[in-house]
Amino acid sequence: MSVALTRGLLPPLSIMDQHSLVAASIPGKRPPAVPVLTEEERLTTAQAVKSLSEILQPAKMRGTELEQAITSMFAVMNVYTGDQAKLTLQLAGWCHYLEDFPLFAMRKAAKWTVVGRTKLPSVAEFIADVRWSGVLVRDRLLRGLLVQQG
């Protein structure tokens, strides 16, 4: 209850501070040692984090790339029925629901849709594919970083 009452009043603790407070109450527990990085390792890590941040940023930050990715999927899946207003509204709706996801994951899910489905999925089904592709690609990227660091 005290945590709930003071949550907004106190600044958040770092992971190390939290661990130190908890470790002090548990005998035999010590916080993990903080790694000492060389300047080159620090710069490499900072560049990798920057690259990952750019890749993982929401599609709404990438301008018209989201609309282009969805439009190309619609074109391949032959969604156009002759009603341009309907297509425009459909594109706007899809973009609205997908704008918070990373663009790389949407492109991967669009590729899966075009290659593996006979008709356009619902937005909910497509979002499930976007989430799944994001997990797989992010896992591969992070494993690559760990191999480079190790």
Secondary structure by P-SEA (a helix, b strand, c coil): ccccccccccccccaaaaaaaaaaaccccccccbbbbcaaaaaaaaaaaaaaaaaacccccccaaaaaaaaaaaaaaccccccaaaaaaaaaaaaaaaccccaaaaaaaaaaaaacccccccaaaaaaaaaaaaaaaaaaaaaaaaaaac
